[in-house]
Amino acid sequence: MGDMESIKNEILDYHQMVFDSEESDDEFNKAIKIKLQKLIMDAGDDQTVIYEALLVLAEATGCAADQKIAEEILDHLFGNKYISSAHLEFFYNNVSTARWH
């Protein structure tokens, strides 16, 4: 599945890539971020991993497509009790789009 550093590198690489269509761009973007979701699901009670993965997701959330992907991931994680409302607050306090307001 990959560790946090390899996922961070994939996100950096993704931002340098050019895609043939918006759909393929969105699919690739989501596939990377699903790896963060999996890390959180596998973290158990390891709060360090959970917060680091949420921070990476927040920092990689900028445009509307990013926001939609993040919302789907957060809804799944929160709905299945992998994360708490405190984790959601941490995500939203660190999300890239918050810096544009």
Backbone torsions as a table, in degrees:
resi	resn	phi	psi	omega
1	MET	NA	-37.3	177.9
2	GLY	107.7	150.2	179.0
3	ASP	-96.2	178.2	-175.0
4	MET	-57.6	-44.1	-178.0
5	GLU	-64.1	-41.1	-179.9
6	SER	-67.8	-34.0	177.4
7	ILE	-67.9	-42.6	177.1
8	LYS	-58.1	-42.7	179.3
9	ASN	-65.3	-38.9	177.3
10	GLU	-62.4	-39.5	178.9
11	ILE	-65.1	-43.3	177.5
12	LEU	-61.5	-44.3	178.0
13	ASP	-62.2	-41.5	-178.9
14	TYR	-56.5	-41.1	-177.6
15	HIS	-67.4	-14.1	178.2
16	GLN	-98.2	-5.9	-173.6
17	MET	-86.4	155.7	175.1
18	VAL	-119.0	134.2	-176.8
19	PHE	-114.7	152.8	179.6
20	ASP	-71.8	-26.5	-178.1
21	SER	-147.4	160.5	176.9
22	GLU	-64.2	-35.0	-179.7
23	GLU	-63.1	-44.9	-179.5
24	SER	-68.3	-34.1	175.4
25	ASP	-61.4	-50.9	-178.5
26	ASP	-61.9	-40.4	179.9
27	GLU	-63.2	-43.8	-179.5
28	PHE	-65.9	-44.5	178.8
29	ASN	-57.8	-48.3	-178.4
30	LYS	-65.3	-40.3	-178.9
31	ALA	-59.6	-40.0	177.9
32	ILE	-65.1	-46.7	-174.6
33	LYS	-71.4	-25.5	174.5
34	ILE	-63.6	-29.2	176.8
35	LYS	-64.0	-35.1	175.7
36	LEU	-66.9	-40.9	176.9
37	GLN	-58.5	-44.7	-179.3
38	LYS	-63.7	-41.2	177.4
39	LEU	-58.1	-44.1	-179.9
40	ILE	-64.8	-42.7	-179.5
41	MET	-64.1	-32.3	-179.5
42	ASP	-87.0	-8.2	-172.9
43	ALA	-73.6	-21.6	-176.1
44	GLY	62.9	-125.0	-179.3
45	ASP	-95.1	10.4	-178.0
46	ASP	-76.2	90.1	-176.7
47	GLN	-61.9	-30.8	179.2
48	THR	-61.1	-46.3	179.4
49	VAL	-64.5	-44.6	-178.3
50	ILE	-60.8	-49.7	-178.8
51	TYR	-66.1	-38.1	179.1
52	GLU	-65.8	-42.7	179.0
53	ALA	-64.7	-40.5	177.5
54	LEU	-64.8	-37.2	177.7
55	LEU	-65.7	-43.6	177.7
56	VAL	-60.9	-45.0	178.6
57	LEU	-61.6	-45.1	-179.8
58	ALA	-61.0	-44.6	-178.3
59	GLU	-68.5	-22.9	-179.9
60	ALA	-96.3	9.6	179.9
61	THR	-106.6	110.1	-178.9
62	GLY	-128.9	-62.7	-175.2
63	CYS	-85.4	177.2	-178.0
64	ALA	-60.6	-39.2	179.1
65	ALA	-63.9	-41.1	177.1
66	ASP	-61.4	-43.1	-178.0
67	GLN	-62.9	-41.2	-179.9
68	LYS	-63.1	-45.0	178.7
69	ILE	-62.1	-46.5	-179.8
70	ALA	-60.8	-42.4	-179.8
71	GLU	-61.2	-42.8	178.9
72	GLU	-61.2	-44.2	-179.7
73	ILE	-65.1	-48.0	-179.2
74	LEU	-63.4	-41.2	178.3
75	ASP	-59.7	-42.8	179.5
76	HIS	-64.8	-48.7	-177.2
77	LEU	-64.5	-43.4	-178.8
78	PHE	-71.5	-43.2	-179.3
79	GLY	-62.0	-29.3	179.2
80	ASN	-101.8	13.0	172.5
81	LYS	63.9	29.1	172.6
82	TYR	-81.2	-26.8	177.9
83	ILE	-131.3	159.1	-178.2
84	SER	-107.2	177.8	175.9
85	SER	-63.8	-30.8	175.9
86	ALA	-64.1	-38.4	176.3
87	HIS	-64.8	-42.2	178.7
88	LEU	-61.1	-43.8	179.2
89	GLU	-61.2	-42.1	177.1
90	PHE	-59.0	-46.3	179.3
91	PHE	-57.8	-53.5	-175.6
92	TYR	-65.9	-28.2	176.0
93	ASN	-73.1	-18.1	-176.9
94	ASN	-112.8	-3.7	-175.1
95	VAL	-65.5	140.5	-175.4
96	SER	-58.6	-38.4	-177.3
97	THR	-63.9	-24.3	179.8
98	ALA	-64.3	-26.3	-179.0
99	ARG	-76.8	-11.3	-177.2
100	TRP	-92.2	-4.0	-176.5
101	HIS	-92.1	NA	NA
